[in-house]
Amino acid sequence: MSSETRGLALGCHLSTAKGFEAMGRTALEIGATTFAFFTRNPRGGNAKPIDPDDAAALRALTSEHGFGTLVAHSPYTMNLCSAKPETVEFARRAFAEDLERMESLPGNYLNFHPGSHVGQGADAGIDLIVEGLNQVLQPGQSTTVLLETMAGKGTEVGRSFEELARIIDGVEHDELLGVCLDTCHVSDAGYDVAADLDGVLAEFDRVIGLDRLRALHLNDSKNPVGAHKDRHERIGEGTLGVDAFARIVRHPLLSTLPMVLETPNELDGYAREIALLRELAEGEAR
């Protein structure tokens, strides 16, 4: 394995059930050098207290083994642009709490789905998301918050680079914001990352700026480009195909970013996909 391939920060979502250090050790067992985890139950609710010693053990482990940046994920129920005031209030409270909790693992990312405007319209949704972010982001925090690119199903906000740019432009402390590009989502949204990766990245740069691109979710898709359905598939088994992921992991603008798998797998499946992606990255070096 070349030093470049070893340096790829590849991983998947891991369970927090046994604690932070246990997640890091599980990552090592499957060949991962980053991972994602939910800040609380993905369906919402209160968060478990963080054990400072456990967090310190994970920090030591990731430093010792050269992990890339970790990509925490907010719960799916956290909708900053809901039409229900109580849902918006929960989202803002949970977001603020999770940003405070992330300070136990400083310098990492917190990714979130921008939300669904549920009939209020994209403009109103974007205004609410901006208002929420302006409330929860704090100067001096060590965590960068990532807006995830969305597939555009239902009333999702973030279905286009333009919508994400409008959110970023409205946030006062925009230096605390980045973007996580989900390969299934952007394809389902109409950006053909399989056939025209460079074109999609050029469009991203024009609208948002590549300096904002901080992480990737690597997922194949069960649906064709522009389907707006958001159905993840295992790497190489969907409409993007294995060659698309070879181009992604070899791309000089992407290969330094943390890459998180969200494919329909158990741990052994993730281990195989991580190994496959490393082999694909190595292919160009041979």
Secondary structure, 3 states (H helix, E strand, C coil): CCHHHHCCCEEEECCCCCCHHHHHHHHHHCCCCCCEEECCCCCCCCCCCCCHHHHHHHHHHHHHCCCCCCEEECCCCCCCCCCCHHHHHHHHHHHHHHHHHHCCCCCCEEEECCCECCCCCHHHHHHHHHHHHHHHCCCCCCCEEEEECCCCCCCECCCCHHHHHHHHHHCCCHHHEEEEEEHHHHHHHCCCCCCCHHHHHHHHHHHCCHHHEEEEEECEECCCCCCCCCCEECCCCCCCCHHHHHHHHHCCCCCCCCEEECCCCCHHHHHHHHHHHHHHHHHHHC
